[in-house]
Amino acid sequence: MSIRYLLIFMALASAALAASDPNRAANSVILNEVAVKNLNLSLAEAEETDFEETVFALGRIELYPGKSVVVSTRVPGRATAVLVEPDQEVAKGAEVARIESRQPGDPPPSVSLNAPIGGLVSKLEIKVGQPVSPESTLMEIVDLSSVHALARVPEHLAHKLKPGLVAHIRVPGFPEDVFESKLEHVGAVADAQSGTLEAVFHVENPDKKLRPGMRAEFSVVTGKREGVMSIPKEAVQGDGSDRFVYVADYELKNAFVKTSVVIGAQNDRFLEITSGLLPGDQVVTRGAYALVFAGKGNTSLKEALDAAHGHPHGEDGSELTEEQVKAKQAGTSGGGGAGPAHGFTSTAMFFAATTGFLLILLAALGMKFRRSATA
């Protein structure tokens, strides 16, 4: 039970300390419900997780070897029917064209051409009435159920590559999708002009989203560190010398506090936070950039605290003394809560309150122990 009371005390102390923060008003953005919906904000929890160390590379999606076939005819003749269209999906064995032979006959004999594999018609170079010969390429069919993803990794990172490493693969056409695959092999020869080495991944593609020629981004996972405080990359704003996030206020709804952070390593999805956040802090991810331009929001900190607590506060969000409240009600100047009252600063009031609470807690624990000893 003593641990439980201690945790309660720490939570209350943290809240009181936050309330005494003189920069809280300047750093707070307080929105109404309409503004929150318009900005489409989403939050993520800062937590200690296994942090992936990655190597980043660019590359392309290519056809998997052996997944492309050319359709041709064994006999010369003339096309009498073309039964497919460009980019049409066909099943293995389906009839795709008919050829009328040049051999004599009434009518002349005809030959059916069938799809050797199932897939998409990527090229169609035959028309009805067109003469054809065994040398002619009539159409090409590609099977995209699996593709090759070729990453161009800077050659100075070659020592980090080995078969079996997992990569997160993204393509611009589907920014919300992440395709995962294991490294199959590393190229035997480096590209001297670009200074890169080819890393090849075999990617299952049942939805046919990945198409040959697409640009791709690769984050190859080369290691992991345990217990690293991290948050999604999109939560962090600012430039290299001033990085910050927006943390959901501990007590006010739709209020967010601009908080400076120090970042460490980063990967394709997360940033390591070395200072500025505690586990459990809720940070704004989607919409964080828009908050930079939201100013103070729709409501002042004083108005929000007044509504939340049911009694007046200073313009900076500080608690008012009884004398200040009476003076405010009487229409006289009571200092607005911005300065000390009767020699007490907000910090002194905080320590006085927390010390009193701690003494009450210790007394309660002492009574509990005495009862346990006499029982």
ABEGO torsion letter per residue (X at the ends): XAAAAAAAAAAAAAAAAAAABAAAAAABBBBBAAAAAAAGBBBBBBBBBBBBBBBBBBBBBBBBBGABBBBBBABBEBBABBABBBGBBBBBGBBABBBBBABBEOBBBBBBBBBABBEBBABBABBBGBBBBAABBABBBBBAABBBBBBBBBAAAAAABBBGBBBBBBBAABAABBBBBBBABBBABBBAAAGBBBBBBBBBBAAGABBBGBBBBBBBBABBBBGBBBBBAAABBEBAABBBBBBBBAABBGBBBBBBBBBBBBBAABBBBABGBBBGBBBBBBGAAAAAAAEAEABBAAAAAAAAAGBBBBAAGBBBBAAAAAAAAAGBBAGGGABBBGGBBAAAAAAAAAAAAAAAAAAAAAAAAAAAAAX
